[in-house]
Amino acid sequence: MPETRSVEAEIDRLYRAARFDGVRLLRALPEFAWTLLSQRRLSTAVNPHAQSATLLPVKRRVGEFLQVLALAVRARTIVEYGTSLGVSTLYLAQAARRVGGHVYSAEIVPEKCRAARESLRATGLVPFATVFEGDALVTLQQVSCGVDFVLLDGWKRDYEKIIALLLPHLLPGCVIYADNVNFSETRSYTASMTSAVSPFTSVLMFRGKGLLSVFHGAS
Ligand SMILES: C[S@@+](CC[C@H](N)C(=O)[O-])C[C@H]1O[C@@H](n2cnc3c(N)ncnc32)[C@H](O)[C@@H]1O
């Protein structure tokens, strides 16, 4: 299937669509209010299926940084938790195209999977990215080859579980970028990735919103 849009134009289109995320999130206002009242964790309260039209993409500077980083480490196997409509997937698939790599991206909302696949098709990036539909904790079990790049950008409560799932497959030098670690739900993830006994070296970036980690290898 020939490409019909440039990747840059498609990324611009998606960022324009994301300008209305605030309005879409208003639909979840009753859930947010209940969360505050009951002191539940935000991502436990917000059902991803109720946010099927909300993009919540990585910031442009984060997407551009991830693309350069994936190129720098010549990432062949890239795993992404949280595709949404595929902004970060497009950035990473562009890097994958250059180095002969592949992105395996997980998204639980079927409408979002369809939209992300359509963006990949329109931009000619289908050979470089696969969208797994369903709960990432299940679908990412399909990843069995050595992983050299991970983006964590789904619901925050699952970051630790996703890394535990992928750990046997991480290659030494694998880089992991976790977005939005300023949420209270990621406190335990950040603590585990920065602890002196962890097999990772980590640094906070983007004013504490991102955590970049590198895997030392199994000890
Ligand atoms: C912040 S958005 C991802 C944005 C995307 N990385 C981008 O830059 O365009 C988080 C996504 O994670 C998805 N998600 C939440 N829980 C999930 C789960 N258990 N498995 C797979 N996807 C999940 C949500 O549906 C949502 O689309």
The ligand as a Gaussian input file, in Angstrom:
#p B3LYP/6-31G(d) Opt

LIG

0 1
 C       -0.623000       8.609000      27.445000
 S       -1.466000       7.599000      26.306000
 C       -0.197000       7.078000      25.196000
 C        0.245000       8.174000      24.263000
 C        1.181000       7.697000      23.161000
 N        2.378000       7.087000      23.698000
 C        1.549000       8.850000      22.263000
 O        2.606000       9.481000      22.457000
 O        0.759000       9.155000      21.364000
 C       -1.698000       6.146000      27.280000
 C       -2.421000       5.009000      26.559000
 O       -2.265000       3.818000      27.328000
 C       -3.418000       3.009000      27.097000
 N       -3.507000       1.980000      28.150000
 C       -3.896000       2.144000      29.442000
 N       -3.834000       0.964000      30.088000
 C       -3.396000       0.036000      29.185000
 C       -3.131000      -1.366000      29.258000
 N       -3.281000      -2.048000      30.395000
 N       -2.666000      -1.976000      28.140000
 C       -2.491000      -1.306000      26.980000
 N       -2.737000       0.031000      26.860000
 C       -3.185000       0.691000      27.945000
 C       -4.559000       4.016000      27.112000
 O       -5.704000       3.516000      26.455000
 C       -3.924000       5.219000      26.402000
 O       -4.260000       5.233000      25.034000

